[in-house]
Amino acid sequence: MEPALTQFGTQMSNLTGVRAIMKDIIETLRAGQGQEFINLSAGNPVILPEVEQLWRDCTADLLASPEYGEVVCRYGSSQGYQPLVEAIAKDFNQRYGLNLSDRNILITPGSQSIYFYAANSFGGYTTDGQLKQIVLPLSPDYTGYGGVSLTPEAVFAYKPALEINEKAHRFKYRPDFSQLTITEDTGCVIFSRPCNPTGNVLTDEEVKKIAALAVPLEVPVLIDSAYAPPFPALNFTEMAPVFGENILHCMSLSKAGLPGERIGIAIGEPELVGVLESFQTNMCIHSPRYGQAIAARAINSGALANLATSVIRPHYQKKFDVVEDTLDQAMPKDMPWFLHRGEGAIFAWLWLRDLPITDWEFYQELKQVGVIVVPGSSFFPGLREEWSHKHQCLRISLTASDEEIEIGMKRLAQVAQQVYQRSTVVV
């Protein structure tokens, strides 16, 4: 049966960004039986024993408590499980000197759902036909932003400024404030901090400047804090959450060890939170409550925040160090390669400037030597202009073992050297 799809049905039935690439990766792994691949493509967090034990302990406590039946056997509020809402308000008020009430918080089935609610509440066509844009202040950014809008033409990204250290082979993306504008055509602004895929962390000043541009037009600014403190605290540089009247602080517990439970958290002014809550009520009633109940225990005890800084962050920071050290040793000094400054998240981002082939072709060549990464061109949603840089980058996962990462980076360096050398041969 091939039912006729609506415009929205067609849009939502297509895979976007890295999800489309993952299909090829899965087929490669299946077809390569007998060949061992070093898979540096995964976005799934590592199962860390201490973190898993925390969730086991919280589950045991829930199972033994009289509230178990109330949690799993009854519907709840669309806003979220009240003990979790209260735990977040208490933690953030104490930690950041805020004055949050339960009206400032919404629990969703993962943070991706927050962006779907917001993108289609604030972006797209208004009742009088005006197109409101979903603005990404700099690209590359999270590939999922490319699929959150039912009006794909509403997603619009700005090209960043590049801060390059030629000698050290490092670089960093910066918002280009000479280009970035917020207008009456802007419906909302979204960006990740720390950034998936690049590990970039916008400074407090950059975040405040973006938010300030949006205030006069009452445009919501969504800060995707899936890797930010206090949990999972996957920031390798000093940073703190930024709050404001038009800011929606959006969190996820996925990288804190609960990706299977899909827990997203939105914190902001009641007027903004209320819009998203109504959207959620119409779509799925409320987020699953089991994960919320064990999360409330982990936050109230302080154990989650403690493990974030003592276990989760050091694990991935060490992995980035392996990538960095191996590339510094293995990559030729005269080759134009640049590693993005490792400021957070669970990925490394490599730019091969003037790459003679496309990122997709380089990805194919890496597969021939048993290494799988993700071509970087998947991570530029909403960037309308053609830019060669988009086809010169690779995302490298930090979820493999130290040995696998080291071997993978050495093989990558060999392939890169061969590719650049081929382009210099005069026929």
C-alpha positions as CSV (number, residue, x, y, z in Angstrom):
1,M,0.0,0.0,0.0
2,E,1.3,3.4,-0.9
3,P,-1.0,6.0,0.7
4,A,-1.0,9.6,-0.7
5,L,1.0,11.8,1.6
6,T,0.2,15.4,2.5
7,Q,2.8,18.1,2.2
8,F,3.6,17.7,5.9
9,G,3.5,13.9,5.5
10,T,6.1,14.1,2.7
11,Q,8.3,16.4,4.8
12,M,8.3,14.2,7.9
13,S,8.7,10.9,6.1
14,N,12.1,12.0,4.7
15,L,15.3,11.5,6.7
16,T,17.4,14.6,7.1
17,G,21.0,15.4,7.9
18,V,23.1,12.8,9.7
19,R,20.1,10.3,9.9
20,A,20.4,9.9,6.2
21,I,24.1,9.2,6.5
22,M,23.5,6.7,9.3
23,K,21.6,4.5,6.9
24,D,24.7,4.1,4.7
25,I,26.9,3.5,7.8
26,I,24.5,0.7,9.0
27,E,24.6,-0.9,5.6
28,T,28.4,-0.7,5.5
29,L,28.7,-2.4,8.9
30,R,26.3,-5.2,7.8
31,A,27.9,-5.7,4.4
32,G,31.4,-5.7,5.9
33,Q,31.2,-9.0,7.7
34,G,34.7,-10.2,8.4
35,Q,36.1,-6.7,8.1
36,E,36.7,-4.9,11.4
37,F,35.6,-1.3,11.4
38,I,36.6,1.4,13.8
39,N,33.3,3.2,14.2
40,L,33.8,6.9,15.0
41,S,30.3,7.9,13.9
42,A,28.2,7.1,16.9
43,G,26.3,9.7,18.8
44,N,25.1,7.2,21.5
45,P,26.8,8.0,24.8
46,V,29.1,5.4,26.4
47,I,27.5,3.4,29.2
48,L,29.7,4.4,32.1
49,P,29.5,2.0,35.1
50,E,29.1,4.6,37.8
51,V,26.3,6.4,35.8
52,E,24.5,3.2,35.1
53,Q,24.7,2.3,38.8
54,L,23.1,5.6,39.7
55,W,20.1,4.9,37.5
56,R,19.9,1.3,38.9
57,D,19.9,2.7,42.5
58,C,17.3,5.3,41.7
59,T,15.1,2.6,40.0
60,A,15.4,0.3,43.0
61,D,14.3,3.2,45.3
62,L,11.4,3.9,43.0
63,L,10.3,0.3,43.0
64,A,10.4,0.1,46.8
65,S,8.5,3.3,47.2
66,P,4.7,3.7,47.6
67,E,4.6,6.2,44.7
68,Y,5.6,3.5,42.1
69,G,2.0,2.8,41.1
70,E,1.2,6.5,40.9
71,V,4.1,7.1,38.6
72,V,3.6,4.2,36.1
73,C,-0.1,3.4,36.4
74,R,-1.7,6.8,36.1
75,Y,-1.7,9.8,33.7
76,G,0.0,12.9,34.9
77,S,0.2,16.6,34.2
78,S,1.2,17.8,30.8
79,Q,3.8,20.0,32.4
80,G,5.7,17.1,33.9
81,Y,6.1,14.9,37.0
82,Q,5.8,17.4,39.9
83,P,8.7,16.1,42.0
84,L,11.0,16.4,39.0
85,V,9.7,19.9,38.3
86,E,10.3,20.9,41.9
87,A,13.8,19.2,42.0
88,I,14.9,21.3,38.9
89,A,13.5,24.5,40.3
90,K,15.2,24.0,43.7
91,D,18.6,22.9,42.1
92,F,18.7,25.8,39.6
93,N,17.6,28.4,42.2
94,Q,20.3,27.3,44.6
95,R,23.0,26.8,41.9
96,Y,22.4,29.9,39.8
97,G,20.6,32.3,42.2
98,L,17.3,32.2,40.2
99,N,13.8,32.5,41.4
100,L,12.1,29.7,39.4
101,S,8.7,28.4,40.2
102,D,7.0,25.4,38.6
103,R,5.4,27.7,36.0
104,N,8.9,28.2,34.5
105,I,9.5,24.5,33.8
106,L,8.3,22.0,31.2
107,I,9.3,18.3,30.9
108,T,9.2,16.9,27.4
109,P,10.0,13.5,25.7
110,G,13.6,14.5,24.9
111,S,14.9,18.0,24.0
112,Q,14.3,17.3,20.2
113,S,10.6,17.6,21.0
114,I,11.2,21.1,22.5
115,Y,12.6,22.3,19.2
116,F,9.8,20.7,17.2
117,Y,7.2,22.5,19.4
118,A,9.0,25.8,19.3
119,A,9.9,25.7,15.6
120,N,6.3,25.2,14.6
121,S,4.8,27.5,17.3
122,F,7.1,30.5,16.6
123,G,8.4,29.7,13.0
124,G,6.5,29.1,9.8
125,Y,3.6,30.9,8.3
126,T,1.5,33.2,10.4
127,T,-2.3,33.4,10.1
128,D,-1.9,36.3,7.7
129,G,0.6,34.5,5.5
130,Q,3.9,36.0,6.8
131,L,6.9,33.6,6.9
132,K,8.6,33.7,10.3
133,Q,12.1,32.4,10.1
134,I,13.8,29.9,12.5
135,V,17.3,31.5,12.7
136,L,20.5,29.6,13.5
137,P,23.0,32.3,14.4
138,L,25.9,30.3,13.0
139,S,26.3,27.1,11.1
140,P,27.4,24.2,11.4
141,D,25.1,23.3,14.2
142,Y,23.0,20.3,15.3
143,T,21.8,18.4,12.2
144,G,18.3,17.8,13.8
145,Y,17.4,21.5,13.4
146,G,17.0,20.7,9.7
147,G,14.0,18.5,10.3
148,V,12.1,20.2,13.2
149,S,10.1,22.6,11.1
150,L,7.0,21.6,9.1
151,T,7.9,24.5,7.0
152,P,11.5,23.7,5.9
153,E,11.9,27.0,4.1
154,A,11.6,28.8,7.5
155,V,15.0,27.4,8.7
156,F,17.7,30.0,7.9
157,A,21.4,29.9,9.1
158,Y,24.2,32.4,9.0
159,K,27.7,31.6,7.9
160,P,30.2,32.0,10.9
161,A,33.4,33.9,11.2
162,L,36.5,31.6,11.4
163,E,39.2,32.2,14.0
164,I,42.2,30.3,12.7
165,N,45.6,29.5,14.3
166,E,47.6,28.3,11.4
167,K,50.7,27.3,13.4
168,A,48.8,25.2,15.9
169,H,46.4,23.7,13.3
170,R,43.4,24.8,15.4
171,F,40.3,26.9,14.6
172,K,37.1,28.1,16.2
173,Y,33.7,29.3,14.8
174,R,32.4,32.7,16.0
175,P,29.0,34.3,15.3
176,D,29.4,36.9,12.6
177,F,27.7,39.9,14.1
178,S,28.4,42.0,11.0
179,Q,25.9,39.7,9.2
180,L,23.5,38.4,11.9
181,T,20.2,40.3,12.1
182,I,17.0,39.7,14.0
183,T,14.0,41.3,12.2
184,E,10.2,41.2,12.2
185,D,10.5,38.1,10.0
186,T,12.3,36.2,12.7
187,G,10.1,33.8,14.6
188,C,12.7,32.3,17.0
189,V,16.5,31.7,17.3
190,I,18.1,28.3,18.1
191,F,21.7,27.3,18.7
192,S,23.5,24.6,20.7
193,R,26.0,25.4,23.5
194,P,28.3,23.3,23.7
195,C,27.7,22.6,20.1
196,N,27.0,19.3,18.4
197,P,28.9,18.6,16.2
198,T,31.8,21.0,16.6
199,G,32.4,21.2,20.4
200,N,32.1,25.0,20.1
201,V,31.0,27.0,23.1
202,L,29.7,30.5,22.5
203,T,30.9,32.9,25.2
204,D,28.6,34.5,27.7
205,E,29.0,37.8,25.9
206,E,28.1,36.3,22.5
207,V,25.0,34.6,24.0
208,K,23.9,37.8,25.7
209,K,24.4,39.8,22.5
210,I,22.3,37.4,20.5
211,A,19.5,37.5,23.1
212,A,19.7,41.3,23.2
213,L,19.2,41.5,19.5
214,A,16.0,39.5,19.9
215,V,14.5,41.3,22.9
216,P,13.1,44.4,21.2
217,L,11.1,42.2,18.8
218,E,10.0,39.7,21.5
219,V,11.7,36.9,19.7
220,P,12.3,33.7,21.7
221,V,15.9,32.4,21.9
222,L,16.3,28.7,22.5
223,I,19.7,27.6,23.9
224,D,20.2,23.9,23.3
225,S,22.1,22.9,26.5
226,A,22.1,19.1,25.9
227,Y,25.8,19.1,26.8
228,A,25.9,22.0,29.3
229,P,26.3,22.2,33.0
230,P,25.0,21.3,35.6
231,F,24.3,17.9,34.0
232,P,25.8,16.3,31.9
233,A,28.4,19.2,32.2
234,L,30.2,18.1,29.1
235,N,31.9,21.5,28.8
236,F,35.7,21.3,28.7
237,T,36.0,25.1,29.1
238,E,34.5,27.3,31.8
239,M,30.9,28.3,31.1
240,A,27.6,28.9,32.9
241,P,24.0,28.8,31.6
242,V,22.6,32.2,30.5
243,F,19.1,33.1,31.4
244,G,16.9,36.0,30.3
245,E,13.3,37.2,29.6
246,N,13.3,35.9,26.1
247,I,15.6,32.8,26.6
248,L,14.4,29.3,26.7
249,H,17.0,27.2,28.4
250,C,16.6,23.7,26.9
251,M,18.2,20.6,28.5
252,S,18.4,16.9,28.0
253,L,19.3,14.0,30.3
254,S,20.4,11.8,27.3
255,K,24.1,12.4,27.7
256,A,23.7,12.1,31.5
257,G,23.0,8.4,30.9
258,L,19.2,8.4,30.1
259,P,18.9,8.6,26.3
260,G,16.4,5.7,26.3
261,E,14.0,7.5,28.6
262,R,13.8,10.7,26.5
263,I,13.7,13.5,29.1
264,G,13.9,17.1,27.9
265,I,13.6,20.1,30.1
266,A,12.6,23.6,29.1
267,I,13.2,26.5,31.5
268,G,11.9,30.0,30.7
269,E,9.2,32.6,31.2
270,P,5.7,31.2,31.9
271,E,4.4,32.8,28.7
272,L,6.9,30.8,26.5
273,V,6.7,27.6,28.5
274,G,2.9,27.7,28.4
275,V,2.9,27.8,24.6
276,L,5.1,24.7,24.4
277,E,3.0,22.9,27.1
278,S,-0.2,23.4,25.1
279,F,1.6,22.0,22.0
280,Q,2.7,19.0,24.0
281,T,-0.8,18.4,25.4
282,N,-2.2,18.2,21.9
283,M,0.5,16.0,20.6
284,C,1.3,13.4,23.3
285,I,-0.4,14.5,26.6
286,H,2.8,14.3,28.6
287,S,6.3,12.9,28.8
288,P,6.8,9.4,30.2
289,R,6.9,9.4,34.0
290,Y,9.2,6.6,34.9
291,G,12.3,8.3,33.8
292,Q,11.1,11.6,35.4
293,A,10.7,9.8,38.7
294,I,14.2,8.4,38.8
295,A,15.7,11.7,37.5
296,A,14.0,13.6,40.4
297,R,15.9,11.3,42.8
298,A,19.2,11.7,41.1
299,I,18.9,15.5,41.0
300,N,17.6,15.9,44.6
301,S,20.5,13.8,46.0
302,G,23.1,15.8,44.2
303,A,24.5,12.5,42.7
304,L,23.8,13.4,39.1
305,A,25.6,16.8,39.2
306,N,28.5,15.1,41.0
307,L,28.9,12.3,38.5
308,A,28.6,14.8,35.7
309,T,31.8,16.6,36.7
310,S,33.7,13.6,38.3
311,V,32.9,10.9,35.8
312,I,31.1,12.0,32.6
313,R,33.1,15.1,31.7
314,P,36.6,13.6,32.4
315,H,35.8,10.5,30.3
316,Y,35.1,12.5,27.2
317,Q,37.7,15.1,27.8
318,K,40.3,12.3,27.8
319,K,39.0,11.0,24.5
320,F,39.3,14.4,22.9
321,D,42.9,14.6,24.2
322,V,43.6,11.3,22.4
323,V,42.2,12.7,19.1
324,E,44.2,15.9,19.6
325,D,47.5,14.3,20.5
326,T,47.3,11.7,17.8
327,L,46.5,14.1,15.0
328,D,49.3,16.5,16.2
329,Q,51.7,13.6,15.8
330,A,50.4,11.9,12.7
331,M,49.3,14.8,10.5
332,P,51.9,16.4,8.3
333,K,52.8,19.9,9.5
334,D,52.5,21.4,5.9
335,M,49.0,20.0,5.4
336,P,46.1,22.5,5.9
337,W,44.3,20.6,8.6
338,F,42.5,22.3,11.5
339,L,40.9,20.7,14.6
340,H,38.2,22.8,16.2
341,R,39.0,23.8,19.7
342,G,37.7,21.1,22.0
343,E,35.4,23.1,24.3
344,G,32.7,20.5,25.0
345,A,30.3,17.7,23.8
346,I,31.2,14.2,22.7
347,F,32.6,14.9,19.2
348,A,35.7,16.3,17.6
349,W,35.4,18.4,14.4
350,L,38.1,18.3,11.8
351,W,38.5,20.8,8.9
352,L,40.6,19.8,5.9
353,R,41.0,23.1,4.1
354,D,41.2,23.0,0.3
355,L,40.3,19.2,0.4
356,P,40.7,18.0,-3.2
357,I,37.7,15.7,-2.9
358,T,34.3,16.1,-1.1
359,D,33.8,15.1,2.5
360,W,31.5,12.3,1.3
361,E,34.2,11.0,-1.0
362,F,36.8,11.2,1.8
363,Y,34.3,9.3,4.1
364,Q,34.2,6.6,1.4
365,E,38.0,6.4,1.2
366,L,38.2,6.1,5.0
367,K,35.8,3.2,4.9
368,Q,38.3,1.4,2.7
369,V,40.8,1.4,5.5
370,G,38.2,0.4,8.1
371,V,37.4,3.7,9.7
372,I,33.9,5.3,9.8
373,V,33.3,9.0,10.6
374,V,30.5,11.3,9.6
375,P,30.8,13.7,6.6
376,G,30.5,17.3,7.9
377,S,28.1,18.6,5.2
378,S,25.2,17.0,7.1
379,F,25.6,19.7,9.8
380,F,24.8,22.9,7.9
381,P,21.0,23.1,8.1
382,G,19.5,26.3,6.8
383,L,22.7,27.6,5.2
384,R,21.4,28.7,1.8
385,E,24.7,30.0,0.2
386,E,27.2,27.6,-1.4
387,W,30.3,27.4,0.8
388,S,33.2,25.0,0.0
389,H,34.0,24.7,3.7
390,K,30.8,22.7,4.1
391,H,32.4,19.9,2.1
392,Q,35.7,19.9,3.9
393,C,34.8,18.8,7.5
394,L,34.4,15.6,9.4
395,R,32.7,14.7,12.7
396,I,34.6,12.3,14.9
397,S,32.9,10.6,17.8
398,L,34.6,10.4,21.2
399,T,32.6,7.2,22.1
400,A,35.2,4.6,21.0
401,S,38.1,3.2,23.1
402,D,41.4,5.1,23.4
403,E,43.1,2.5,21.2
404,E,40.4,2.7,18.5
405,I,40.6,6.5,18.4
406,E,44.3,6.4,18.1
407,I,44.4,3.9,15.3
408,G,41.5,5.6,13.6
409,M,43.3,9.0,13.6
410,K,46.5,7.5,12.3
411,R,44.7,5.9,9.4
412,L,42.8,9.2,8.8
413,A,46.1,11.0,8.6
414,Q,47.5,8.5,6.1
415,V,44.4,8.8,3.9
416,A,44.5,12.6,4.1
417,Q,48.1,12.7,3.0
418,Q,47.4,10.4,0.0
419,V,44.4,12.5,-1.1
420,Y,46.4,15.8,-1.0
421,Q,49.4,14.2,-2.7
422,R,47.3,12.9,-5.5
423,S,46.0,16.4,-6.2
424,T,49.5,17.8,-6.6
425,V,50.5,15.3,-9.3
426,V,50.7,17.0,-12.7
427,V,49.4,14.8,-15.5
